[in-house]
């Protein structure tokens, strides 16, 4: 804990600790859930979505994963329909 210019105690945080990490957590949860980079940039207050992309691109699901999930979902519907007959 540190004191500010008025002598009041305040918590000292860094980018690796404290509320800044909540922003990273928010991005790491919302991106894989389908929130787009443009929307996330707006939510985080970034004026340039390219900055958001550079920082958080590794958290996005890949197109391979999205394609696999789409096919898995479709095939499970087919299996259910075939199994009911």
LOMAR-384381 format. One record per residue (C-alpha): x, y, z; residue in three letters. Coordinates in steps of 0.05 Angstrom, whole numbers, padded with zeros to 5 digits, always signed. Example, Ala and Ser with C-alpha at 12.3 -4.5 7.8 and 13.67 -1.06 7.14 Angstrom:
% residues 2
+00246-00090+00156ala+00273-00021+00143ser
***
This chain:
% residues 85
+00000+00000+00000unk+00025+00070-00016unk+00003+00141+00002unk-00021+00192-00049unk-00001+00266-00050unk-00053+00281+00004unk-00025+00227+00050unk-00083+00180+00040unk-00069+00106+00033unk-00084+00074-00034unk-00072+00007-00066unk-00016+00003-00117unk-00029-00043-00176unk+00009-00061-00238unk-00012-00087-00306unk+00002-00157-00280unk-00041-00148-00219unk-00106-00114-00203unk-00164-00089-00245unk-00125-00089-00310unk-00126-00164-00308unk-00202-00162-00307unk-00199-00132-00377unk-00156-00190-00401unk-00202-00240-00368unk-00263-00206-00401unk-00229-00211-00469unk-00208-00284-00458unk-00279-00304-00441unk-00317-00263-00494unk-00273-00276-00555unk-00279-00352-00555unk-00354-00343-00543unk-00361-00307-00609unk-00354-00233-00594unk-00318-00201-00653unk-00255-00160-00650unk-00291-00096-00671unk-00342-00104-00615unk-00289-00122-00564unk-00248-00061-00583unk-00309-00018-00571unk-00324-00051-00504unk-00252-00042-00480unk-00249+00030-00505unk-00196+00017-00558unk-00200+00068-00614unk-00165+00020-00663unk-00191-00052-00670unk-00124-00070-00700unk-00093-00058-00632unk-00144-00104-00600unk-00130-00157-00653unk-00054-00153-00640unk-00064-00162-00566unk-00119-00215-00565unk-00115-00252-00632unk-00087-00314-00597unk-00152-00320-00558unk-00197-00326-00618unk-00222-00393-00639unk-00190-00414-00705unk-00230-00423-00768unk-00211-00497-00764unk-00243-00503-00696unk-00306-00465-00718unk-00312-00509-00780unk-00304-00573-00739unk-00356-00549-00689unk-00405-00532-00744unk-00398-00601-00776unk-00402-00636-00708unk-00466-00598-00692unk-00497-00614-00759unk-00477-00688-00756unk-00505-00696-00686unk-00573-00670-00712unk-00569-00722-00768unk-00552-00778-00720unk-00612-00759-00676unk-00659-00758-00736unk-00634-00825-00762unk-00637-00856-00693unk-00710-00835-00683unk-00735-00873-00746unk
***
